[in-house]
């Protein structure tokens, strides 16, 4: 096995709630992300299991409380939406034949707003100031 193949592995997907793509608590979307399954398929399977047994409803509530929320979800969703938008666009935006919709633009600005809030929260944190002070001491 070559050195490149040895380190070219898939990252471990942690089980986290996907609140961006989730409908209720993001548990089914998080499980779908973890397993690589379609979110709707996980939801349908969960609903069917709840109809026939009550165990998934209890497990859903427990997972909702225990599972950490995925902070990267908006970025993953933004990437997915960009890929879908690129596949639909045949003409430049704003021209005749363009398939860019108001929803596409609204979604893009919403994801940019989330990213900007994350950046602002990071820069104004005490940890960032402490790291900056340590970096300045090294110089």
Secondary structure as GFF3:
##gff-version 3
##sequence-region A 1 139
A	DSSP	alpha_helix	3	7	.	.	.	ID=ss1
A	DSSP	alpha_helix	27	35	.	.	.	ID=ss2
A	DSSP	alpha_helix	39	52	.	.	.	ID=ss3
A	DSSP	alpha_helix	55	66	.	.	.	ID=ss4
A	DSSP	alpha_helix	73	88	.	.	.	ID=ss5
A	DSSP	alpha_helix	102	123	.	.	.	ID=ss6
A	DSSP	alpha_helix	126	138	.	.	.	ID=ss7
###
